Amino acid sequence: MHKLTTATESVHEIAVEIGGLPVLLRTGDASFLNVLRIRYAGFLDSAASPRFEFDIDLIDPSPAGEEDIQVRMQNGLWSLRRGDFRAQWDSEKRKGWIRQSANPYSVDCVLRIVHSLALAREGGFLLHAASAVRNGKAFLFSGVSGAGKTTISRLAPTDVTLLTDEISYVRHQTGSYIACGTPFAGELARVGENCAAPLAALYFLAKGPENRIDPVPPADAAGLLLRNILFFAEDPDLVKQLFRSALEFVERVPVQRLTFFPDARVWDFIGQVSQT
Amino acid sequence: MRTEKYIARSSAIAARLLGGEMMIMSAVDSTFFTLNEVATAIWQAADGRTPLSEIVKTRVCQDFDVDLETASHDAEHFVGELSAHGILLVSDQPFGTAPVGANSV
């Protein structure tokens, strides 16, 4: 007797679109897909034609070591690994896989790496910075931990749209730059808005007794910028490209030091400064 | 007898003059350097064929009014630091015409 039915494995997928770049995530686990759906709410686009696709292979959790991120090109494939995941990605075929336990942090890290690589080829980058849009202009606020990224995000008035309080997304578009929202949240634990705006300025933050703006010499600006760009790949050509991108950015976008007293007046001050 | 030293810029770097300062990044370990005027002069003269001692005399002592002993000491220190990161290549022979790369360190 012939079987009238065949068992089929259910496949569930979502397209997570960050910075206009849709990445399809596919898993056989409906509950994990729901976890991702919640994490990337606001960045899901079922109509988007995916630029890259990843199959997520869920495995049992194991004690994750303290292994640092490693991103290497091997035999034409990107090999991505950290203590909690392994992944491989063929950037030509635009497909890859992730082997991880059912947690959202591993896939989050893979997305950051994939976006950092895709952006690097186009003159953009991910930056350790908060970013926000006001009156149609985007501002980046960068600095080391404790410099004030979360504070300035928290102090933003209601007419400010927060793009992220932790990882900013900078795209290069024919001589200008735009900042895009990301779901990569920091201490504020608030996903950014999925929108974009032309970049008006990059501020390196410091807290102080008063609000003030100081110029940053171009060479210092380039050094500070390079220190805060998120880039993981051990790839000499891409490192060179990133260097060129950072210097071009510094030549085109005002880079200043913003010392601020942590209260709401800082946003009035930014508004005044950005008008001049 | 003191051995002559030759220096050459590695190809495994990215470098550019910005705001009057030479910025260099190692493509191998992403180390980033900003060179002052004197270091920039040495860097630009590092063609692999001119002895370091001559670079110091003609490009540092003359242009920056520094005595030879101080300039030589500072140049040795600078070359040592950059060569440790593979940014400058050092040899006791002039470098050939073949492209200089990280593999020739």
Interface residues (C-beta under 8 A of the other chain):
Chain A: P217 P218 A219 A222 G223 L226 R227 F231 P236 D237 V239 K240 F243 R244 L247 V250 E251
Chain B: A12 I13 A14 R16 L18 G19 G20 E21 M23 M25 S26 A27 V28 S30 F32 T34 A102
